[in-house]
Amino acid sequence: MVRPLDFVLGLLDRSIDRFFVSVAMCDAPNLAATHMIHVNSPTWNAASQAECIADLDKATINILTLADEKGLTSVAIPSISSGKS
């Protein structure tokens, strides 16, 4: 299992395009869930709407792919890339 900090540090060596769609999973202590999947979603930009939608699609597919690969039977996905951080 990848620790969130290790995941983020590993992303620093990758291209910015890959950064926005990469996912990592870790344990979820003190939560009702057993695991947590982290994704750094793209920032919404109306001027490049098609690209943002494509990146959001990639991020969502990567979340679901990782969940499937790890044998998870359910996934709750909150609103991704919907506000300012």
Contacts in CASP RR format, 6 or more apart in sequence:
PFRMAT RR
TARGET T0000
AUTHOR 0000-0000-0000
METHOD contacts of the structure
MODEL  1
MVRPLDFVLGLLDRSIDRFFVSVAMCDAPNLAATHMIHVNSPTWNAASQA
ECIADLDKATINILTLADEKGLTSVAIPSISSGKS
1 25 0 8 1.000
1 26 0 8 1.000
1 27 0 8 1.000
2 24 0 8 1.000
2 25 0 8 1.000
2 26 0 8 1.000
3 26 0 8 1.000
4 24 0 8 1.000
4 26 0 8 1.000
4 38 0 8 1.000
7 22 0 8 1.000
7 24 0 8 1.000
7 26 0 8 1.000
7 38 0 8 1.000
11 18 0 8 1.000
11 19 0 8 1.000
11 22 0 8 1.000
11 40 0 8 1.000
14 22 0 8 1.000
19 40 0 8 1.000
20 40 0 8 1.000
20 41 0 8 1.000
20 42 0 8 1.000
20 55 0 8 1.000
20 58 0 8 1.000
20 59 0 8 1.000
21 39 0 8 1.000
21 42 0 8 1.000
21 55 0 8 1.000
21 58 0 8 1.000
21 59 0 8 1.000
21 62 0 8 1.000
22 39 0 8 1.000
22 40 0 8 1.000
22 62 0 8 1.000
23 37 0 8 1.000
23 38 0 8 1.000
23 39 0 8 1.000
23 59 0 8 1.000
23 62 0 8 1.000
23 63 0 8 1.000
23 66 0 8 1.000
24 37 0 8 1.000
24 38 0 8 1.000
25 35 0 8 1.000
25 36 0 8 1.000
25 37 0 8 1.000
25 38 0 8 1.000
25 66 0 8 1.000
25 70 0 8 1.000
26 35 0 8 1.000
26 36 0 8 1.000
26 38 0 8 1.000
27 34 0 8 1.000
27 35 0 8 1.000
27 36 0 8 1.000
28 34 0 8 1.000
28 35 0 8 1.000
28 36 0 8 1.000
33 76 0 8 1.000
35 70 0 8 1.000
35 72 0 8 1.000
37 63 0 8 1.000
37 66 0 8 1.000
37 67 0 8 1.000
37 75 0 8 1.000
39 59 0 8 1.000
39 62 0 8 1.000
39 63 0 8 1.000
39 80 0 8 1.000
40 59 0 8 1.000
41 55 0 8 1.000
41 56 0 8 1.000
41 59 0 8 1.000
41 80 0 8 1.000
41 81 0 8 1.000
42 51 0 8 1.000
42 52 0 8 1.000
42 55 0 8 1.000
42 56 0 8 1.000
42 59 0 8 1.000
42 81 0 8 1.000
43 52 0 8 1.000
43 81 0 8 1.000
44 52 0 8 1.000
44 81 0 8 1.000
44 82 0 8 1.000
44 83 0 8 1.000
45 51 0 8 1.000
45 52 0 8 1.000
52 81 0 8 1.000
56 80 0 8 1.000
56 81 0 8 1.000
59 80 0 8 1.000
59 81 0 8 1.000
60 77 0 8 1.000
60 80 0 8 1.000
63 75 0 8 1.000
63 77 0 8 1.000
64 75 0 8 1.000
67 75 0 8 1.000
END
